[in-house]
Amino acid sequence: MIRQLIYIFIIGAGLTACSSASYIAADADVIAVEGEVATNNTIDSLILPYRSELNKEMEAILCRSEYDFVKGRPNAPLNNWSADALLQFFKDSLNDSEPTMVLLNTGGLRSTINKGDVTLGDIYKLMPFDNEVVMVRLPIDRLEQIADYIKSSGGEPIAGVKYHNGKLLFNESTGSDSFWVITSDYLYNGGDNMSFFQDAENVKYIGVLLRDVFIEVAKAQKTLVYKDEIRIVLE
């Protein structure tokens, strides 16, 4: 219980430090203060062991990277890796009779992954939000709306499909009347104006955080799989 409270205090302190503040000018008298102000180190001494433990956990090495993974539009290696990680993680649970794609948002990737050792902290910096993975089934005609969105946004992380000549095409041909999109609950709920998810025919909440998928895939790969292929060609 104490440990949980300490973690909350540390996080809360960080949020407070990053928050904005408003200042109001006012007249005041200057009062001289004599003597030293005693410093209370009780809280610091209480937090220190937990902070040290947390830092140690964040420094744990998950894998290595032979390249710098950066995000960008319309294409970038980090875009490809993050989308591929989701497709790889859930490939065994996919229905082969219906096509599946991954759609994330470039803005949701909050950091790069640099060449060298990749730590747990690196993945937390990449995905600091507790966004949950969801699988959304959509009618096949919504593929055109997603294509229009990708064009207007300038590009987003995708896997299982490619954008060319104004259309999204699955890597494997399909005659299905519907398809699945692996994404985050934030985007499914309309984040970044992805309104096409409102027409969902079925939604599966996986109960797994996007960040945890990245962590497990990074561990499994041991050396991050680098792909700089062009998946989106904007005319």
C-alpha positions in Angstrom: 0.0 0.0 0.0 2.8 2.4 0.9 4.6 1.5 -2.3 1.5 2.3 -4.4 1.2 5.7 -2.6 4.8 6.5 -3.2 4.4 5.7 -6.9 1.3 7.9 -7.1 3.2 10.7 -5.3 6.1 10.5 -7.7 3.9 10.5 -10.8 1.8 13.3 -9.3 4.8 15.4 -8.6 5.9 14.9 -12.2 2.6 16.0 -13.5 2.6 19.1 -11.3 6.0 20.0 -12.5 4.8 19.9 -16.1 1.6 21.7 -15.5 1.0 25.3 -16.5 0.4 28.1 -14.0 -1.2 31.5 -14.1 0.4 34.5 -12.5 -1.4 37.6 -11.1 0.5 40.8 -10.4 -0.1 42.3 -7.0 1.4 44.9 -4.7 3.2 43.6 -1.6 5.4 44.7 1.2 8.9 43.3 1.4 9.5 41.6 4.7 13.0 40.6 5.6 13.4 37.0 6.8 16.2 36.3 9.1 17.6 32.9 9.9 17.8 29.7 7.8 14.7 27.8 6.7 14.9 24.3 7.8 14.7 21.7 5.0 12.4 18.8 5.5 13.9 15.7 4.0 11.4 13.2 5.4 9.4 12.9 2.1 12.6 12.6 0.0 14.0 9.9 2.2 10.7 8.0 2.0 10.5 8.2 -1.8 14.1 7.5 -2.6 14.1 3.7 -2.3 11.1 3.4 -4.5 12.4 5.9 -7.0 15.6 4.0 -7.2 13.8 0.7 -7.7 11.6 2.3 -10.4 14.6 3.7 -12.2 16.3 0.3 -12.1 13.2 -1.3 -13.7 13.1 1.3 -16.5 16.7 0.6 -17.3 16.1 -3.1 -17.9 17.3 -4.0 -21.4 14.6 -5.7 -23.6 16.5 -6.0 -26.9 18.9 -4.2 -29.2 18.4 -2.0 -32.2 20.8 -1.7 -35.1 19.2 1.5 -36.4 17.5 4.6 -35.2 13.7 4.2 -35.4 12.0 7.5 -36.1 8.4 8.4 -36.8 7.2 10.5 -39.7 4.7 11.1 -42.5 3.8 9.5 -44.8 6.2 6.7 -44.0 8.9 6.0 -41.4 10.6 2.9 -39.8 9.0 3.5 -36.4 5.5 3.7 -38.0 6.1 0.4 -39.7 7.5 -1.3 -36.6 4.7 -0.2 -34.3 2.0 -1.4 -36.7 3.8 -4.6 -37.5 4.2 -5.3 -33.8 0.4 -5.4 -33.4 -0.1 -7.6 -36.4 2.6 -10.0 -35.3 1.3 -10.2 -31.7 -2.3 -11.0 -32.7 -1.7 -13.0 -35.9 -2.6 -16.4 -34.3 -6.0 -15.1 -33.2 -7.0 -13.7 -36.6 -9.7 -15.1 -38.8 -8.2 -16.0 -42.1 -11.5 -15.6 -43.9 -11.6 -11.9 -43.2 -8.8 -9.5 -44.0 -7.1 -7.6 -41.1 -5.2 -4.3 -41.0 -3.6 -2.2 -38.4 -4.2 1.5 -38.0 -2.5 3.7 -35.5 -1.8 7.4 -35.3 1.6 9.0 -35.8 1.0 11.5 -33.1 0.5 8.7 -30.6 4.1 7.6 -30.9 5.7 10.0 -28.5 9.4 9.2 -28.9 12.0 7.5 -31.0 13.9 4.3 -30.4 17.6 4.9 -30.8 20.3 2.6 -32.0 21.8 0.4 -29.2 20.2 -1.2 -26.2 16.4 -0.8 -26.0 15.2 -0.5 -22.4 11.8 -0.7 -20.8 12.0 3.0 -20.3 12.4 3.5 -24.0 9.1 1.8 -24.7 7.4 3.8 -22.0 8.6 7.0 -23.6 7.4 5.7 -27.0 3.9 4.8 -25.6 3.3 6.6 -22.2 -0.5 6.2 -22.4 -2.5 3.3 -21.1 -4.3 2.8 -24.4 -5.9 -0.6 -24.8 -5.8 -2.6 -28.0 -9.2 -3.2 -29.7 -10.2 -5.1 -32.8 -13.0 -3.4 -34.8 -15.0 -5.1 -37.6 -16.1 -2.7 -40.3 -18.0 -3.1 -43.6 -15.7 -3.3 -46.6 -16.9 0.1 -48.0 -15.4 1.9 -44.9 -12.0 1.1 -46.4 -12.5 4.0 -48.7 -13.1 6.4 -45.7 -9.9 5.2 -44.0 -8.0 5.8 -47.3 -9.4 9.3 -47.4 -8.4 9.9 -43.8 -4.8 8.7 -44.5 -4.6 11.0 -47.5 -5.8 14.0 -45.5 -3.6 13.4 -42.5 -0.5 12.9 -44.6 0.1 9.3 -43.4 -0.4 7.1 -40.4 1.2 3.8 -39.2 -0.4 0.9 -41.1 0.2 -2.8 -41.5 -1.5 -5.5 -43.6 -2.4 -2.9 -46.3 -0.8 -0.3 -48.6 -2.1 3.0 -49.8 -1.6 3.7 -53.6 -3.5 5.6 -56.2 -5.9 6.9 -53.5 -6.9 3.4 -52.4 -6.1 1.0 -49.5 -5.3 -2.5 -50.8 -4.8 -5.5 -48.5 -1.6 -7.4 -49.0 -3.7 -10.4 -49.7 -6.7 -10.4 -52.1 -10.1 -10.8 -50.5 -13.7 -11.0 -51.5 -15.0 -10.5 -48.0 -17.8 -8.0 -47.2 -16.1 -6.9 -44.0 -12.6 -6.5 -42.5 -11.0 -6.1 -39.1 -8.9 -3.1 -37.9 -6.5 -3.6 -35.0 -6.2 -0.2 -33.3 -6.4 1.5 -29.9 -9.4 2.3 -27.8 -8.5 6.0 -28.1 -8.8 5.9 -31.9 -11.9 3.6 -31.8 -13.7 6.2 -29.6 -13.1 8.9 -32.1 -9.6 10.1 -31.2 -7.9 12.1 -34.0 -11.3 12.4 -35.7 -11.4 8.8 -36.8 -15.2 8.9 -37.2 -15.4 5.8 -39.4 -15.2 3.6 -36.4 -18.7 4.6 -35.5 -20.0 2.1 -38.1 -18.4 -0.8 -36.3 -20.2 -4.2 -36.8 -18.3 -5.8 -34.0 -15.8 -4.7 -31.4 -13.4 -6.9 -29.3 -11.7 -5.4 -26.3 -8.5 -7.5 -26.0 -7.6 -6.4 -22.4 -4.0 -5.7 -23.4 -2.3 -2.4 -23.4 -0.7 -1.2 -26.6 2.5 -0.5 -24.7 2.6 -4.1 -23.4 2.4 -5.4 -26.9 5.4 -3.3 -27.9 7.3 -4.6 -24.9 6.5 -8.3 -25.6 7.3 -8.0 -29.3 10.6 -6.2 -28.6 11.6 -9.0 -26.2 10.7 -11.7 -28.8 12.6 -10.0 -31.6 15.7 -9.5 -29.6 16.9 -7.3 -32.4 14.2 -4.9 -33.6 13.1 -5.7 -37.1 13.8 -2.6 -39.3 11.6 -1.9 -42.3 11.8 1.3 -44.2 9.5 0.2 -47.0 7.1 2.6 -48.6 3.5 1.7 -47.6 1.9 5.0 -48.4 2.3 6.8 -51.7 0.5 10.1 -51.7 0.0 11.6 -55.2 
